Amino acid sequence: MGETGLKTEEKQIELIALLKEYAQATLKREKVQSMRGYIQHGDTTTLDHAIAVAYYSLMLDQKWKLNCDQSSLVRGALLHDYFLYDWHQPHKEYGMHGFTHPGTALRNAAQDFDLNLVERNIIARHMFPLVPIPPRYRESVVVCLADKFCSLNETFSRRRYLSLVKLLSAALILHS
């Protein structure tokens, strides 16, 4: 493997270690684990999607040297889709999923976690511009962008991306 390949692998290992550190307490919750029971995009579960969004959010923070609050970044990313229902089935009480699920996710997360303002904003604004009020914090912008990236990859099934998501999920679940 060339020098560039080693650096990339070292960065991935470092990011996974950071992700484990910040995700552990959130991932131990039974309701968070229940996100495995819902499909998000393609054949990716909502929990695997959230883990991928947290990973790519950390990657963007490091790459762009944003100096984000990484604890809030990861927890907000893990809970941004904490709506806890199958959005593929019509639900009158939830309305149009794309527009309403951030509010549902925020209500659920606020019931189960003591959220700070950054985490609340991440969850509430991750669907910008579909939800018309823009993110307020850099962490919210990063999660919003990472969510779009992950959603597109999950929808169009890029094998390399999906392999990494499965690897991340397995690594985090084994050590939770």
C-alpha positions as CSV (number, residue, x, y, z in Angstrom):
1,M,0.0,0.0,0.0
2,G,1.4,3.4,-0.9
3,E,2.0,6.3,1.5
4,T,-1.3,8.0,0.6
5,G,-3.2,4.7,1.3
6,L,-1.6,4.4,4.7
7,K,-2.5,8.0,5.6
8,T,-6.1,7.4,4.5
9,E,-6.3,4.2,6.6
10,E,-4.7,6.0,9.6
11,K,-7.3,8.8,9.3
12,Q,-10.1,6.3,9.1
13,I,-8.9,4.5,12.2
14,E,-8.6,7.8,14.0
15,L,-12.1,8.9,13.0
16,I,-13.6,5.5,14.1
17,A,-11.9,5.9,17.5
18,L,-13.3,9.4,17.9
19,L,-16.7,8.2,16.8
20,K,-16.6,5.3,19.3
21,E,-15.6,7.7,22.1
22,Y,-18.5,10.2,21.4
23,A,-21.2,7.7,20.3
24,Q,-20.9,5.1,23.0
25,A,-23.4,6.5,25.5
26,T,-26.0,7.3,22.9
27,L,-25.7,3.9,21.1
28,K,-26.3,2.1,24.4
29,R,-29.9,3.3,24.6
30,E,-32.5,0.7,23.7
31,K,-34.6,3.2,21.7
32,V,-31.6,4.3,19.7
33,Q,-30.9,0.6,18.9
34,S,-34.5,0.3,17.8
35,M,-33.6,2.4,14.8
36,R,-32.1,-0.8,13.4
37,G,-35.7,-1.9,12.8
38,Y,-36.4,0.9,10.3
39,I,-35.0,1.3,6.7
40,Q,-33.8,4.7,5.8
41,H,-32.7,4.7,2.2
42,G,-32.2,1.6,0.0
43,D,-31.4,-1.2,2.4
44,T,-29.6,1.0,4.9
45,T,-31.2,1.1,8.4
46,T,-31.9,4.4,10.1
47,L,-29.2,3.6,12.7
48,D,-26.6,2.7,10.1
49,H,-27.5,5.9,8.3
50,A,-27.1,8.0,11.5
51,I,-23.7,6.3,12.3
52,A,-22.5,7.1,8.7
53,V,-23.7,10.7,9.1
54,A,-21.8,11.0,12.4
55,Y,-18.6,9.5,10.8
56,Y,-18.7,11.8,7.7
57,S,-19.5,14.8,10.0
58,L,-16.3,14.2,11.9
59,M,-14.5,13.7,8.6
60,L,-15.7,17.1,7.3
61,D,-14.9,18.8,10.6
62,Q,-11.3,17.6,10.5
63,K,-10.8,18.1,6.7
64,W,-12.1,21.7,6.9
65,K,-10.5,22.4,10.3
66,L,-13.8,23.8,11.7
67,N,-13.1,23.0,15.3
68,C,-16.6,21.8,15.9
69,D,-17.8,20.6,19.3
70,Q,-17.3,17.0,18.4
71,S,-19.5,15.6,21.2
72,S,-22.5,17.6,20.0
73,L,-21.7,16.9,16.4
74,V,-21.8,13.2,16.9
75,R,-24.8,13.1,19.2
76,G,-26.7,15.4,17.0
77,A,-25.8,13.3,13.9
78,L,-26.9,10.1,15.7
79,L,-30.2,11.6,16.7
80,H,-31.0,13.7,13.6
81,D,-33.4,10.9,12.3
82,Y,-34.7,9.8,15.7
83,F,-38.3,9.7,14.5
84,L,-38.8,6.0,15.3
85,Y,-41.3,5.0,12.7
86,D,-41.3,3.5,9.2
87,W,-41.5,6.5,6.9
88,H,-42.2,4.3,3.9
89,Q,-45.7,3.6,5.3
90,P,-48.3,6.4,5.3
91,H,-48.9,7.9,8.8
92,K,-51.5,10.6,9.0
93,E,-50.2,11.8,12.4
94,Y,-46.7,12.5,10.9
95,G,-47.7,14.3,7.7
96,M,-45.2,14.5,4.8
97,H,-42.1,12.9,6.2
98,G,-39.5,15.1,4.5
99,F,-41.0,18.2,6.1
100,T,-42.1,16.9,9.5
101,H,-39.6,14.3,10.7
102,P,-37.1,16.8,12.0
103,G,-39.7,18.0,14.5
104,T,-40.7,14.4,15.4
105,A,-37.0,13.5,15.9
106,L,-36.4,16.5,18.1
107,R,-39.4,15.8,20.3
108,N,-38.3,12.2,20.7
109,A,-34.7,13.1,21.4
110,A,-35.7,15.8,23.9
111,Q,-37.8,13.3,25.8
112,D,-34.9,10.7,26.0
113,F,-31.8,13.0,26.2
114,D,-30.7,16.2,27.8
115,L,-29.9,18.0,24.6
116,N,-27.9,21.2,24.3
117,L,-28.7,24.0,21.9
118,V,-26.3,22.8,19.2
119,E,-27.7,19.2,19.3
120,R,-31.3,20.6,19.1
121,N,-30.4,22.8,16.1
122,I,-28.7,19.9,14.3
123,I,-31.8,17.7,14.6
124,A,-34.3,20.5,13.8
125,R,-32.4,21.9,10.8
126,H,-30.8,18.9,9.1
127,M,-33.3,19.0,6.3
128,F,-32.5,22.5,5.1
129,P,-33.5,23.8,2.5
130,L,-36.7,21.5,2.7
131,V,-37.2,22.9,6.2
132,P,-36.8,26.6,5.3
133,I,-35.0,27.9,8.4
134,P,-31.2,27.4,7.9
135,P,-28.9,25.8,10.4
136,R,-27.5,28.2,13.1
137,Y,-24.3,26.5,14.1
138,R,-21.3,25.1,12.2
139,E,-22.1,21.7,13.6
140,S,-25.6,21.9,12.2
141,V,-24.3,22.8,8.7
142,V,-21.8,20.0,8.8
143,V,-24.5,17.4,9.7
144,C,-26.8,18.8,7.1
145,L,-24.2,18.3,4.4
146,A,-23.1,14.9,5.6
147,D,-26.7,13.8,5.7
148,K,-27.2,14.8,2.0
149,F,-24.0,13.0,1.1
150,C,-25.0,9.8,2.9
151,S,-28.6,9.9,1.7
152,L,-27.5,10.1,-1.9
153,N,-25.0,7.3,-1.5
154,E,-27.5,5.1,0.2
155,T,-30.2,5.8,-2.4
156,F,-27.9,5.1,-5.4
157,S,-26.0,2.1,-3.7
158,R,-22.4,2.9,-4.1
159,R,-20.7,-0.3,-3.0
160,R,-17.6,1.2,-1.4
161,Y,-19.7,3.6,0.7
162,L,-22.1,0.8,1.8
163,S,-19.2,-1.4,2.8
164,L,-17.8,1.3,5.0
165,V,-21.2,1.9,6.6
166,K,-21.5,-1.8,7.5
167,L,-17.9,-1.8,8.8
168,L,-18.6,1.3,11.0
169,S,-21.8,-0.1,12.3
170,A,-20.2,-3.4,13.2
171,A,-17.2,-1.7,14.9
172,L,-19.4,0.5,17.0
173,I,-21.9,-2.1,18.0
174,L,-19.2,-4.6,19.0
175,H,-17.7,-2.0,21.4
176,S,-20.8,-0.4,22.8
